[in-house]
Amino acid sequence: MERLIYLDNAATTKTAPEVVEAMLPYFTEKFGNPSSVYSFASGNKDVIGRQRDAIAEVLGAKGNEIYFTAGGSESDNWALKAAAEAYGDKGNHIITTKIEHHAILHTAEYLEKRGFEVTYLDVDEDGRVSLDELKSAIRPSTILISVMYANNEIGTIQPIREIGRIARENGILFHTDAVQAFGQIPIDVDECGIDMLSASGHKLNGPKGIGFLYIRKGVKIRSFVHGGAQERKRRAGTENVPGIVGLGTAVKRAAASMKERMEQESGLRDYLIDRVIAEIPHCRLNGHRTERLPNNANFSFRFVEGESLLIMLDGKGICGSSGSACTSGSLDPSHVLLAIGLPHEIAHGSLRLTLGEETTKEEIDYVVESLKEIVGTLRNMSPLYEDFLKKAE
């Protein structure tokens, strides 16, 4: 393939060279188990502590509130399952939304089968939660509110500070899945009243297979993996030292460049959105126009099937997606797009393009011109589009 334009950074990002460089010694020269007592290995315990502190600083948290996991899905599972177990004596009600990642939705379904009651909040056409509906959903038995910081498909950012305030006023734990948001936009757990937060390394130019769960000090959360004293006895298993070093390096790197990246990516994002909306008829932007992640653009094209669109884009060296990478093999339309009110036939014609720090204006121009050509070709093959044109005459 002569050309590669990678616009699927919400699915995963390229591991930054300096991240790989920082990790390499911990596969070879510094391979010791941090739990061992001899100095060759125990030095790695200090290394882990430094990464923990660096990540905590970015969140406005404390180092001993960061627990390393295998990634965002594990962190989400841990937050919901452990909170349900620990606070089950207080109540059995959990509030979340209809547009959460499946790591949350499937865990909530798991808990429902075990006697917990879950309220799935609707969202508006932009994908935002109604604070009034959230307040109305709260019961005396509510023990946890879990609302994602920003949606992985349509990029909409939720009113997290307000949600955190509501949770705090009602004495309810507040968890947020920040897998897409962490490292992309500023987050302060104290300002937002966040009790638990999930994040993943490979979404911010770090390695795959590593993430963390922030747990505010004082939150009564049980162990998730049993078998050892690692992670202060809450998650057993020999620590993934190279991954932790890679995650810490990626987080420090993301924090240092965040302001510049936000300006650059949001400018290119808006340029992409404006061109697509202006130059391709019968399409719409999904998600909030301004309260969205800096790098996210999600479109629906009428009379176009999303899978065909992706295949033809791939033929031109363009990588995008029709939604979450975790469900890209599914023929069902996105649950997020259905939740914001799109009919099935329009939801099926969706395209998510997520920019990265290396994306250029020239690449965006090439993508828009390719989209115009491909959408035109697919519509000319569509009997539904042909009927639409006849009725419009």
Disulfide bonds with the S-S distance in Angstrom:
none
